Amino acid sequence: MMFRLVLLFVLLPLAELALLMYVHSRIGLLWTIALVLGTAIAGAALAKHQGLRAWRRMREEVAGHRLPGGALLDGFLILVAGVLLITPGLLTDALGLTLLFPPTRNRIKRRFWMALRSHAEAGGPSGGPGAARPAGEPEVIDTEFTPTATDDSSERKP
């Protein structure tokens, strides 16, 4: 986890800076700034449009008494895309714009649902059937007991 954070907060900004310097050397400062601002503005407009669409779909699914799982995941991915577009840089803008296009987002959603399904079938972290226990830890089976009229065990004395 720590390695991923280092990648995110150290290497990504360095890669963004290197790319901006390269683009600046090719097209100049004003065009580079215009490119960064243009992708941010276009992305914000597209994020708003896609976000409203996901919101409408979610409301329709709730009104139809269906779980809005797909629409919620769409909304989350659009939110992530908006955050990436706010972040200055061309790499994050490209990734954010990629998340805003429905075909790309649908592919990511499909992979997410497949990973979730395989995680649930394996037992997941909740300790369901098939989940591995730490070594030496006993298996706990949770049950309920309801005394009945024929059960006289509560009347016994030690």
C-alpha positions in Angstrom: 0.0 0.0 0.0 2.8 2.4 0.9 4.5 1.7 -2.5 1.3 2.7 -4.3 1.1 5.9 -2.3 4.7 6.7 -3.2 3.8 6.1 -6.9 0.7 8.3 -6.7 2.2 11.3 -4.8 5.8 11.3 -6.0 6.1 9.6 -9.4 2.9 10.8 -10.9 3.7 14.5 -10.4 7.2 14.0 -11.7 5.8 12.3 -14.8 3.3 15.1 -15.2 6.1 17.7 -15.0 8.3 15.9 -17.5 5.4 15.6 -19.9 4.5 19.3 -19.5 8.2 20.3 -20.1 8.3 18.1 -23.2 5.1 19.6 -24.6 6.3 23.1 -23.8 9.5 22.4 -25.7 7.5 21.3 -28.7 4.6 23.8 -28.9 5.5 26.6 -26.6 4.3 27.9 -23.2 1.0 29.6 -24.3 -0.1 26.6 -26.3 0.8 24.2 -23.4 -1.3 26.3 -21.0 -4.1 26.5 -23.5 -4.0 22.7 -23.9 -4.1 22.1 -20.1 -7.0 24.6 -19.7 -8.8 23.3 -22.7 -8.8 19.7 -21.5 -9.9 20.8 -18.1 -12.8 22.9 -19.4 -13.9 20.2 -21.9 -13.6 17.5 -19.3 -15.6 19.5 -16.7 -18.4 20.0 -19.2 -18.4 16.3 -20.2 -18.2 15.2 -16.5 -21.2 17.4 -15.7 -23.2 15.9 -18.6 -22.2 12.3 -17.8 -22.8 12.9 -14.1 -26.4 14.2 -14.6 -27.1 11.2 -16.9 -25.9 8.8 -14.2 -28.0 10.6 -11.6 -31.1 10.4 -13.8 -30.5 6.7 -14.4 -30.0 6.1 -10.7 -33.3 7.8 -9.9 -35.1 5.8 -12.5 -33.8 2.5 -11.1 -34.8 3.5 -7.6 -38.2 4.5 -8.8 -38.5 1.2 -10.5 -37.6 -0.6 -7.3 -34.3 -1.9 -8.6 -30.9 -1.6 -7.0 -28.9 1.2 -8.7 -25.6 -0.6 -8.5 -24.5 0.1 -12.1 -25.6 3.8 -11.9 -23.8 4.2 -8.6 -20.6 2.8 -10.0 -21.0 5.1 -13.0 -21.4 8.1 -10.7 -18.3 7.1 -8.7 -16.2 6.7 -11.8 -17.4 10.0 -13.1 -16.5 11.6 -9.8 -13.0 10.1 -10.0 -12.7 11.4 -13.6 -13.7 14.9 -12.4 -11.1 14.9 -9.7 -8.5 13.8 -12.2 -9.5 16.6 -14.6 -9.2 19.2 -11.8 -5.7 18.0 -11.2 -3.4 20.0 -13.4 -1.5 17.9 -15.9 -1.9 16.1 -19.2 -1.6 12.5 -17.9 -4.4 12.9 -15.3 -6.5 14.8 -17.9 -6.1 11.9 -20.4 -7.0 9.4 -17.7 -10.0 11.5 -16.6 -11.3 11.9 -20.1 -10.9 8.2 -20.7 -13.1 7.5 -17.6 -15.7 9.8 -19.0 -16.3 7.9 -22.2 -19.1 5.2 -21.6 -17.3 2.4 -23.5 -14.2 2.7 -21.4 -16.3 3.1 -18.2 -18.4 0.0 -19.1 -15.2 -2.1 -19.5 -14.0 -0.9 -16.1 -17.4 -1.7 -14.6 -17.4 -5.2 -16.1 -14.0 -5.9 -14.6 -15.1 -4.5 -11.2 -18.2 -6.7 -11.1 -16.1 -9.8 -12.1 -13.6 -9.1 -9.4 -16.3 -8.5 -6.8 -18.0 -11.7 -7.8 -14.8 -13.8 -7.6 -14.0 -12.1 -4.3 -17.4 -13.0 -2.9 -17.2 -16.6 -4.1 -13.8 -17.0 -2.4 -15.3 -15.8 0.9 -13.7 -12.4 0.9 -12.5 -10.6 4.1 -15.8 -11.2 5.9 -14.9 -14.7 6.7 -17.7 -16.4 4.7 -17.6 -19.9 3.5 -14.2 -20.9 2.1 -12.4 -18.0 3.7 -9.0 -18.8 5.2 -8.5 -18.4 8.9 -5.2 -17.4 10.5 -3.2 -20.4 11.6 -4.1 -21.7 15.1 -7.4 -19.8 15.2 -10.4 -22.1 16.0 -13.4 -22.1 13.8 -16.4 -20.3 15.4 -19.9 -21.4 14.5 -22.5 -18.9 15.6 -25.9 -20.5 16.6 -29.1 -19.6 18.4 -30.9 -21.7 21.1 -34.5 -21.5 21.9 -35.8 -23.7 24.8 -38.9 -25.7 24.1 -41.5 -27.1 26.4 -40.0 -30.6 26.1 -36.5 -29.4 27.0 -35.9 -29.9 30.7 -32.2 -29.0 30.6 -32.9 -25.6 32.2 -34.5 -27.4 35.2 -31.4 -29.6 36.0 -29.2 -28.7 38.8 -25.5 -29.4 38.9 
